[in-house]
Amino acid sequence: MLNKYCKADKVTLILAVIFLFLPVFVNGIPTYLKLEGNILNVAHADGIIEQWDMPSYSLLKKVSDEKLDVWAIQKDDSKFYLGGVESTLLVVDIKSSLSTKINLTPEGIIDLLLDKINSSLYFSSFTGELGVLNLTSMQVSKKIQLEYPTKKIVIQDSVLYAISERDVIVLDPESLATIRNFSVLSIPDIDKAYEKGDFVVKGLIEGNKIYLSYLNGKVRLWNLNNGSLIKEIQPDDAEVKAMISDDEYIYSSRLFPLSGGEIVVLDKNLNLVNISLNLFNYTPLALSTDKDMLYVGTRDGGFLVYKKADWSLAKKFGDFALYDKMEAERNKISDIRPISPVLPIFIVFAGLFVIAFLIEGYSEIRKTSGKLNFRTFKKFLSSFMKASDALALILFASAIILILGIVNPKIVFPHFISNLKIGYYFDILVKRGALLPIWFMLPPVLTFWAMKKKKIWLRYLVSLVALIMAIAIYFLASGVGAGV
C-alpha cells in the first residue's frame, strides 16, 4: 500500500489516498442502514442484505448472492444497488433474491445516488468518472471525467453536487455540465493537505449549508452559495465512518485507531452537544435515524437502538460476536490453506536450471582448459550469456505480459492506474501478481537458451511449451501466487 507521505505527482497521490483512506470494513459487517416504516434495511460490506422487523427486532429476510467488496449502496423499493471495488453494479431484488450485473465503469465505484423522480442512478468511480444510469433502459446515458474522484453525490433543489476530497462541484443533473465549483481545503498546497490528513472523508448538504468531515477529525461548515467557510471545530482526531442528520442534530460515527469508537452529536450550528451514548465498547460504523430513535450498526456485527428522548439504550439485537467468529474462521482457513501449484513448479524449474547450469559449466571448463578453478569458472560465467540473449529474454517477457493482457486485462492488470511513476508500476505489477507467470516460465527458457543449443527451433519450441504451461497455470489453477 502506498504511503500517504510519499512525494508523487498529484494524480498518483490522490489515487493513493483514495485506496488508503476509503472506509475499510470487515466483510460481513453492517455498512448501510435505512429505516422504512417498521423495516430496517441492512447491507453488509460483502454484499449480504438483511431486513429486520423493528417492533419485534426479528430477522425477516437475508439475501447472500456472492462475496463482494461493497462501498456504495442505494435502495429503491425491493431493489438494492451495490457498488464497490468491482467495475460492475450489482442489482439485487430482495423479494425474489435474484441479482443482475451492469457494467458502469472500468474502475471501482465510490458512491451511488438514486434519483427516483427521474428514474436514474448516479455513480462515481476511483478514476474521477461521474455518470448516470437510466434505470428504465439500464444503460449509461451520460458520463463525464472530473479531475478528482467524487466521494459523495447529492441532489438538492434540482441541482447536483459532487463532493471530492478537495472541492465541491455544482452540476446540471441532466447534462452534467459544471455550473461552478469551490475548494474545501484550508491548505492551498494539496500535497501538504494530504500529509496533514486535511481532506474530506464524509459530507452532507442541508439547505444552503454543507457539513464536511475531514480525515484529521475536523468538521467544517461551508456556505453552499458562495463557498465561504462559516465555522470549524475539531471534536477529536478520530476518523469519521458515517455522517447523518435529522431535524435537530448531526450524528457521526467516529473510530480511533486503537481504542474503539464513539458517536459525536452536533447541532446545526456546529456546536458540540453534550449527549452521552453508552456503546458498551462496541465500534459504531453505520447510522440511521427516525423521529424517535437512532440506529447504530457496529463492527462487532450487532445493532444498538437509542431513544432520542433521553438517549437511553432501547434495544440490542443481532449477533455481536459476528466479528470474532469471522476472524476465527479466517484464521482457520489461513492455517489450512493448500499450497499453491505455482510453488512446486517454480522449485522444479529452478532445480533443473541449477543442474543444467552445473553440467554445462563443468563440461565447458573441462573442454577448454581441463582445470576447474576460479579463473576458468569466471571465464565461463563471462561467456554464459551474451547481451543479445539478455535482451531477447526481456523482450520475450514483455511479449508474455502483452499477450496475457490482451487475453484478460482485468486479471493481468487488476490494479492498473494511469500516470503512475516507474516505482509504483513495479509495486503494482510485481507485488500484486501481474508478472507472476514470468517467474516460473523464465527458468526453463533461460536454461535452454543459456546452454546454447545448436538447433534454434528447439529453443523456441521449449519457449512455446513454457508459455503454454504458464498461461494454463495462471488462468486455471486455483490459488495461484499464494505460495510465491
Beta strands, then each sheet from edge to edge (+ up, - down):
strand 1: 30-36
strand 2: 39-44
strand 3: 49-53
strand 4: 58-63
strand 5: 70-76
strand 6: 79-84
strand 7: 88-93
strand 8: 98-103
strand 9: 109-115
strand 10: 120-125
strand 11: 129-134
strand 12: 139-145
strand 13: 150-156
strand 14: 159-164
strand 15: 167-171
strand 16: 178-183
strand 17: 200-206
strand 18: 209-214
strand 19: 219-223
strand 20: 229-233
strand 21: 239-245
strand 22: 249-255
strand 23: 261-267
strand 24: 284-289
strand 25: 293-298
strand 26: 302-307
strand 27: 313-318
sheet 1: 1+ 2- 3+ 4-
sheet 2: 5+ 6- 7+ 8-
sheet 3: 9+ 10- 11+ 12-
sheet 4: 13+ 14- 15+ 16-
sheet 5: 17+ 18- 19+ 20-
sheet 6: 21+ 22- 23+
sheet 7: 24+ 25- 26+ 27-
end
